[in-house]
Amino acid sequence: MNVDRRPEGRLDPAVWQRHEMRLTLASRDIAGVFRLLQKIGVSQRRIASLTGQSQSEISEIMSGRQVMAYDVLVRIADGLGVPRGYLGLAYDPSTAALVESSPGQAADEEHEDPRRMLARVAQVTVGAVALDPETWWQPFERSTAPLPTQVGLSDVARLETIAVDLRALDNEYGGGACRDAVVAHAQSAQQLLRATISDDVGSRIYIALAELHLLAGWTSFDVGLYAPARRHFARALEQARYAEEPTLVAKVLYCLGRLHLHQGLTVEALRLFQLGQIAAQESGCALAISLVTANEAWAYALLGDTAQALAAVGRAKAEFGKGDPWHNPPRWIRFFDSAELQALIATTHAFLPDPTPKQRTCAIEGFRVSTALRELTMARSRAFELTNLAYCLFEDGQIDEAAKTGHEALDIAEQLRSSRVIDGLAPLHTSAERHAGRPEVRDLIERIDRLRT
């Protein structure tokens, strides 16, 4: 037994690192914390001295009185030298992981005295207690729903529906509006693999999980969390490959390629698109082939290879025209419609190393077509395309139209939670600065600056 005999000051910080102590702290079992301290020789008197409580209060807590008030928990944590995150009083990743890995932990609700809860409810209802909104950002202690004993088609259908709904939120409001919900749902859904999976489910469960991780990666990418995005994409790739669904493999590689493209890793992005091309060809799905080829064209343009870029544009058009894209394509490919194809072709023309007047005109017309075809709920895509259209108009000398279009893009961008959209304003900002002497352009520049800060 290691007895802490230091007469004054806080306790040895190593005390709080012990596994049993960490679990007790995570569940906010203050009586349990005090008992563990007594086991190593810390008296009630010393606990009282450190926490600013009376010895009788310490005794009452150890006899069963619960500590629920935030300020009291903070005083105990600070007095004993416990990192606040260990008690759930501040965000602490290691505590979150500890709680998640301990399924036997009981939630606070199971320990609460109903009479104390009723008294608290009565006080709040009649306004007899002060309420502190400053503490409401603190998360509840994590608890998870019981796992089903068997996973069937209805469970998979639920996952698929939720993924569709969350994807719609991402498109309309940006990844920041739903990313945490997507990640939490993906983490929860993957626990279904611990249950018995019925024979009729087959690979659908892995495809549904891959879609959730794919969306978790995409929304992470949209808010600038690149490392988590890669991890989710990697898991989605494994699950899509395991399910033997090459079109989904191609979609994941396309997403990974776009992440690298955004980071300026254009050579790596092109290689990922080329790997996606292998999977798309394996699937025989013309829509998947067109999707990957159109993104290859963009990468070639950024690399300065005009000939390869334009050749890829031609191939993407040809593949898109081979079949009806609305003839029951896989749901993860359905987003690639005429608007998306036009936007990618226009982007390729816009970012050729030295576009001719004809190529710049093709870019302008392409963005006009894509934005006209877009549904209003595809807000992020519209923001990107209007931004690039404004950039092309500035480059083409159509200053008034460029400024007007730029303001339209910002009207949408300001409503989104997408760092990717904000990053995409850089070329427009650079081009607009060449015409900063004009009031309408100066207003546009100032709006961009405010959004980027």
Order of alpha helices (4+ residues) and beta strands (2+ residues): alpha-alpha-alpha-alpha-alpha-alpha-alpha-alpha-beta-alpha-alpha-beta-alpha-alpha-alpha-alpha-alpha-alpha-alpha-alpha-alpha-alpha-alpha-alpha-alpha
